[in-house]
Amino acid sequence: MASFPPRVNEKEIVRSRTIGELLAPAAPFDKKCGHENWTVAFAPDGSYFAWSQGHRTVKLVPWSRCLKNFLLDGTKNVTNSSNSRLSRQNSDGVSKNRPCEHVIDCGDIVWSLAFGSSVPEKQSRCVNIEWHRFKFGQDQLLLATGLSNGRIKIWDVYTGKLLLNLMDHTDVVRDLTFAPDGSLILVSASRDKTLRVWDLKDDGNMMKVLRGHQNWVYSCSFSPDSSMLCSVGASKAVFLWNMDKYTMIRKLEGHHNDVVACEFSPDGALLATASHDTRVYVWDPHTGSILMEFGIVRFWRIDEDFPVQVATLSNGLCCAFSTDGSVLAAGTSDGSVYFWPTPKHVPSLQHLCRMSVRRVMSTWEVQKLPLPPKLVDFLCYQM
């Protein structure tokens, strides 16, 4: 656990309260498949929430209806997944304007989920093939599921129908991430020690294998501009990749155990990695330096050295922020999901300035600006 500065009384830190729960079905399942919720995900447009309920199944829920069932005043509301008000409202058909629920049987234990949305004018990065099995429109929304047997299944979110079955990994697909640019480029991270790059607009063609990890790959994440990928895994591994050339940029060193999660900040200027060493490091991905170090399972603000709020969670396995950042969802070993409101605050002028500049400029570019040194320091994230 993290130690706090002497000025901080840990007992005075606010305890965050859940605003709702989605409970896994109580019906009997094949016990061999397990009931753990290994992954949760929010659609990029905020329309859907998905989670692995265990027992090979994934539940897709319209997020707006989910929020209506939550009590946003901070008190808790429990929704049973198998017999909920959401389910009773599932008479809308498959209208994209009025999304409905789906329960998907993936055929094997689900370890990873990722939503992908299409931008039709984005060209495929793979070979130019005139005929494709699927034509993706502007409003296309896909869900990728990574399975225990190494397969990746791609589903149409609006209909729940299987579109593609990608087969090349030889072990568990531990994580999935779509390029944020709408190109439908998908990267998968596997226990077979590789990352694979897929072009879904080219009918799921496997474009590239990224090698460098000597052990399991746990997680991967694109930078907001899709130019960079971070991958993390066993043996303290944190790698950065150039996704235009598919080459390794650098290896980041600092963790003391397996690294299991990674995520870029919305402006691309920061990279957070979490490890079994119970630490979260915040890196400058452009220089490879560690900027901050946190203890985990807490709400942190980047410009403070102690958590804003602390939440209690038993047997947690995964977590994700909603698209607008207002809610945190966490999955547990019994297949359920718990939700907390994100602490609200007024961002500082420095943070707003940094966000505006760092969305379009790297650390090196900011440091070369013809500005007074103090102003350059004001715009850079510092140790």
matplotlib code that plots the C-alpha trace (Angstrom):
import matplotlib.pyplot as plt

x = [0.0, 1.2, 2.4, 1.1, 2.9, 2.9, 0.4, -2.2, -4.5, -5.5, -8.6, -9.9, -9.7, -13.2, -14.6, -16.3, -19.7, -21.1, -24.0, -25.1, -24.3, -24.9, -25.0, -24.2, -27.0, -27.5, -28.6, -26.3, -23.5, -20.8, -18.4, -15.4, -15.7, -15.4, -17.5, -14.8, -15.4, -12.1, -13.0, -15.4, -15.7, -17.6, -18.4, -16.6, -19.8, -21.1, -24.0, -23.2, -21.5, -20.2, -18.8, -17.8, -20.2, -18.1, -19.3, -18.4, -21.0, -20.8, -23.6, -24.2, -26.3, -27.4, -25.5, -28.2, -30.7, -28.1, -27.6, -31.4, -31.3, -28.5, -29.2, -26.7, -27.1, -24.5, -26.8, -26.6, -29.0, -28.7, -29.7, -29.9, -28.6, -30.9, -34.1, -33.7, -35.8, -33.3, -34.3, -38.0, -37.4, -35.8, -38.7, -37.1, -35.8, -32.4, -32.9, -29.5, -31.3, -32.8, -30.2, -31.2, -29.5, -27.7, -26.3, -23.6, -22.3, -18.6, -18.0, -15.0, -13.8, -13.7, -10.6, -10.8, -13.3, -12.9, -15.4, -14.5, -16.3, -15.8, -14.9, -15.6, -13.1, -10.2, -8.2, -7.1, -3.4, -3.2, -3.1, -5.7, -8.4, -11.3, -13.8, -14.6, -17.0, -18.2, -18.7, -18.6, -20.7, -20.3, -22.5, -20.9, -20.1, -18.2, -17.3, -14.1, -13.9, -10.6, -10.9, -9.1, -8.5, -6.6, -9.5, -10.9, -14.5, -15.9, -19.6, -22.1, -23.1, -26.6, -27.6, -25.4, -24.4, -21.0, -19.1, -15.5, -13.6, -9.9, -7.5, -3.8, -2.9, -1.9, -2.8, -5.2, -5.9, -5.5, -6.2, -7.6, -7.5, -8.8, -7.0, -8.9, -8.8, -11.8, -9.6, -10.8, -7.2, -7.2, -4.3, -4.4, -2.1, -1.6, 0.0, 1.8, 4.2, 3.1, 1.0, -0.9, -2.3, -5.5, -7.3, -11.0, -11.8, -9.8, -12.0, -9.8, -6.5, -3.6, -1.2, 1.7, 3.2, 5.0, 7.6, 9.8, 8.1, 9.9, 6.8, 3.1, 1.7, -1.0, -2.3, -1.9, -3.2, -3.1, -2.1, -5.0, -3.5, -3.0, 0.7, 2.0, 1.2, 2.1, 2.3, 3.0, 3.6, 5.5, 9.1, 8.6, 8.0, 6.8, 7.3, 6.5, 5.8, 5.7, 2.5, 3.4, 6.5, 5.6, 9.0, 9.8, 10.6, 11.9, 11.6, 10.6, 12.2, 11.2, 8.6, 9.7, 7.1, 4.8, 3.1, -0.6, -2.3, -1.5, -3.3, -2.5, -3.9, -6.4, -3.8, -1.2, 1.4, 1.2, 1.3, 0.1, 1.2, 0.1, 2.0, 1.8, 4.4, 1.3, 2.6, 1.2, 3.8, 3.0, 5.6, 6.4, 6.3, 8.3, 11.3, 10.8, 11.0, 8.8, 6.9, 4.8, 4.3, 1.0, -0.5, -3.4, -7.2, -7.7, -8.8, -5.8, -5.4, -2.2, -1.3, -1.5, 0.6, -2.3, -5.6, -8.8, -11.0, -10.6, -13.1, -13.6, -13.7, -13.4, -12.0, -11.7, -10.2, -10.7, -11.9, -12.7, -13.9, -17.0, -16.5, -17.2, -15.1, -17.9, -18.2, -15.8, -16.8, -15.0, -15.5, -15.1, -14.4, -18.1, -19.0, -20.6, -19.8, -19.8, -19.9, -18.6, -19.0, -15.7, -14.8, -15.7, -13.2, -12.5, -9.3, -6.5, -5.4, -2.1, -3.9, -6.1, -3.1, -1.2, -4.1, -4.6, -0.9, 0.0, -2.8, -0.7, 2.9, 5.3, 7.6, 10.5, 8.4, 7.2, 10.8, 11.9, 9.3, 10.7, 9.2, 10.7, 11.9, 9.3, 6.5, 8.0, 8.1, 4.5, 3.4, 5.5, 4.6, 7.4, 8.8]
y = [0.0, 3.5, 5.8, 9.4, 12.6, 13.6, 16.3, 13.8, 11.9, 8.8, 8.5, 11.8, 10.7, 10.4, 6.8, 6.5, 4.8, 2.6, 4.0, 0.6, -3.0, -5.5, -9.0, -12.1, -14.7, -17.2, -20.0, -23.1, -23.2, -25.6, -25.2, -26.0, -22.6, -20.5, -17.4, -14.7, -11.3, -10.8, -7.7, -4.8, -2.2, 0.9, 1.7, 4.7, 6.6, 5.8, 3.7, 0.3, -1.3, -4.9, -7.3, -10.9, -12.7, -15.8, -19.2, -18.1, -15.4, -11.6, -9.2, -6.1, -3.4, 0.0, 2.3, 5.0, 2.5, 1.2, 4.8, 5.2, 2.2, 3.7, 6.2, 9.0, 10.5, 8.1, 5.4, 1.9, 0.1, -3.5, -4.9, -8.6, -9.3, -12.3, -10.6, -6.8, -3.9, -3.6, -7.1, -6.3, -3.3, -5.4, -5.1, -2.4, -4.8, -4.1, -0.4, 1.4, 4.5, 2.4, -0.1, -3.3, -5.9, -9.0, -12.0, -13.6, -17.1, -17.0, -20.7, -20.4, -18.3, -14.6, -12.9, -9.6, -7.2, -4.2, -2.0, -0.6, 2.0, 2.6, 5.6, 4.6, 7.0, 5.5, 3.3, -0.2, -0.4, -3.9, -4.9, -3.3, -6.0, -5.0, -7.4, -7.7, -9.8, -7.0, -3.3, -1.1, 2.0, 5.2, 3.9, 0.5, -0.7, -3.9, -5.9, -8.0, -10.9, -12.6, -16.2, -18.8, -21.0, -18.2, -17.2, -13.7, -13.4, -10.2, -9.4, -6.8, -4.9, -3.9, -7.4, -9.7, -11.7, -13.2, -11.5, -12.8, -15.6, -14.8, -17.7, -17.3, -17.0, -20.3, -19.3, -17.0, -13.7, -11.5, -8.1, -6.3, -2.7, -0.9, 2.0, 5.2, 6.6, 4.5, 2.4, -0.8, -1.9, -4.3, -5.3, -8.5, -9.4, -13.1, -15.5, -16.9, -14.0, -12.1, -9.1, -9.4, -6.6, -7.3, -5.2, -5.8, -3.8, -6.4, -9.2, -9.6, -10.1, -10.5, -7.8, -8.1, -10.0, -7.9, -9.9, -8.8, -10.1, -13.1, -14.1, -13.6, -10.3, -9.0, -5.8, -3.3, 0.2, 2.7, 6.3, 8.7, 9.5, 5.8, 6.3, 4.5, 1.3, 0.3, -3.4, -4.8, -8.3, -10.7, -10.1, -6.4, -5.8, -2.4, -1.8, 1.1, 0.5, 2.7, 1.7, 3.2, 1.2, -1.7, -1.3, -1.1, 2.4, 1.6, -0.5, 1.3, 0.0, 0.6, -2.0, -4.9, -7.5, -8.5, -5.5, -6.2, -3.0, 0.2, 3.2, 6.6, 9.9, 11.6, 14.0, 11.3, 13.0, 10.4, 6.7, 4.8, 1.2, -1.0, -4.0, -6.9, -4.9, -2.9, 0.3, 2.5, 4.4, 7.5, 7.8, 10.4, 8.0, 10.4, 10.4, 7.2, 8.9, 8.1, 11.2, 9.8, 6.7, 5.7, 2.9, 1.3, 0.8, 4.5, 7.7, 9.8, 13.4, 13.9, 17.1, 15.6, 13.1, 11.5, 9.9, 12.0, 9.1, 5.4, 2.7, -0.7, -3.7, -7.4, -9.8, -7.2, -8.3, -5.5, -1.9, 0.8, 4.4, 5.3, 7.1, 10.5, 9.6, 10.1, 6.5, 3.7, 0.1, -2.8, -6.5, -9.2, -12.9, -13.8, -12.3, -9.1, -5.4, -2.5, 1.2, 4.4, 8.0, 9.7, 12.5, 15.9, 18.8, 22.0, 21.5, 23.9, 26.4, 24.5, 21.2, 22.8, 24.4, 21.2, 19.2, 21.7, 21.7, 18.1, 16.7, 18.0, 18.2, 15.7, 16.5, 17.2, 19.6, 21.5, 21.8, 23.3, 26.1, 29.6, 30.4, 31.4, 28.4, 28.8, 28.7, 25.6, 24.0, 25.1, 23.1, 20.0, 17.2, 17.2, 14.7]
z = [0.0, -0.7, 2.1, 2.1, 2.9, 6.7, 5.9, 4.7, 7.1, 5.3, 7.4, 6.1, 2.4, 1.0, 0.6, -2.8, -2.8, -5.6, -7.6, -9.0, -9.6, -12.4, -11.0, -13.0, -13.5, -10.7, -13.1, -13.2, -15.7, -16.7, -13.8, -15.9, -17.7, -14.6, -13.6, -13.5, -15.1, -16.7, -18.8, -19.1, -21.9, -23.0, -26.6, -28.0, -28.6, -25.1, -26.4, -24.9, -22.0, -22.2, -19.7, -19.5, -17.1, -17.1, -18.4, -22.0, -22.1, -22.8, -21.9, -24.1, -22.3, -23.6, -21.3, -21.2, -19.8, -17.4, -16.0, -15.6, -13.2, -11.2, -8.4, -9.1, -5.7, -4.5, -3.2, -4.5, -6.9, -7.7, -11.1, -11.7, -15.2, -15.8, -14.7, -14.9, -16.0, -18.8, -20.1, -19.9, -22.1, -24.8, -27.3, -29.5, -32.1, -33.5, -34.3, -34.2, -32.8, -30.0, -29.0, -27.3, -25.1, -26.3, -24.5, -26.6, -26.2, -27.3, -27.0, -24.7, -21.7, -22.6, -21.5, -23.4, -25.0, -27.2, -29.1, -32.6, -34.7, -38.4, -40.5, -44.1, -45.7, -43.7, -46.1, -45.3, -44.3, -45.9, -49.6, -51.9, -52.3, -54.5, -53.0, -49.3, -47.5, -45.2, -46.0, -42.9, -42.8, -40.8, -38.0, -37.7, -34.2, -33.6, -30.5, -30.5, -27.9, -27.1, -26.0, -24.0, -27.1, -28.9, -31.2, -31.6, -32.6, -34.0, -33.5, -34.8, -31.7, -33.0, -34.0, -31.8, -34.9, -35.4, -38.3, -38.2, -36.5, -36.4, -35.8, -35.5, -31.8, -30.0, -26.5, -24.5, -26.1, -23.0, -24.4, -27.4, -28.6, -31.7, -33.3, -32.2, -35.8, -37.0, -39.4, -37.7, -37.1, -34.2, -32.0, -29.9, -27.0, -26.1, -23.8, -26.8, -26.3, -29.5, -30.5, -33.8, -36.0, -37.8, -40.5, -40.1, -43.2, -45.1, -43.7, -40.7, -42.5, -40.1, -41.2, -38.8, -35.8, -33.2, -31.4, -28.5, -25.4, -23.9, -21.8, -21.6, -23.0, -20.6, -22.2, -25.0, -25.8, -28.6, -28.2, -29.1, -32.5, -33.3, -34.0, -31.0, -29.2, -25.6, -24.7, -21.2, -19.9, -17.7, -16.6, -16.0, -19.7, -21.0, -24.7, -27.0, -30.7, -33.8, -35.5, -38.9, -39.2, -36.8, -35.1, -31.4, -30.2, -26.7, -23.6, -20.4, -17.3, -13.7, -12.6, -10.3, -11.3, -14.1, -15.7, -16.3, -17.6, -19.6, -20.9, -22.5, -21.3, -23.6, -24.9, -25.5, -23.3, -20.5, -20.2, -17.1, -16.4, -13.5, -12.1, -9.7, -7.7, -6.6, -8.2, -11.0, -12.9, -15.0, -17.8, -20.5, -23.5, -25.6, -23.2, -21.3, -17.9, -14.9, -13.8, -11.0, -8.8, -7.2, -5.1, -6.9, -6.5, -5.7, -7.6, -8.3, -9.6, -11.6, -9.9, -6.4, -4.5, -2.6, -3.8, -4.1, -3.1, -2.0, -3.0, -1.5, -3.9, -3.1, -5.6, -8.4, -11.7, -14.2, -14.5, -17.1, -17.3, -19.2, -22.5, -20.8, -17.8, -15.3, -14.1, -13.2, -13.8, -12.1, -12.7, -10.0, -9.8, -9.4, -12.8, -11.5, -12.1, -9.7, -10.6, -8.9, -9.9, -10.8, -8.3, -9.8, -9.7, -11.6, -13.7, -13.2, -15.9, -16.2, -16.9, -19.5, -21.2, -21.2, -22.6, -25.5, -26.5, -25.8, -28.0, -31.0, -29.8, -28.3, -25.3, -27.6, -29.8, -26.7, -25.4, -28.7, -28.7, -28.7, -25.3, -22.0, -20.0, -17.3, -19.8, -21.4, -17.9, -17.4, -20.5, -19.8, -17.3, -14.8, -12.3]

ax = plt.figure().add_subplot(projection="3d")
ax.plot(x, y, z, "-o")
ax.set_aspect("equal")
plt.show()
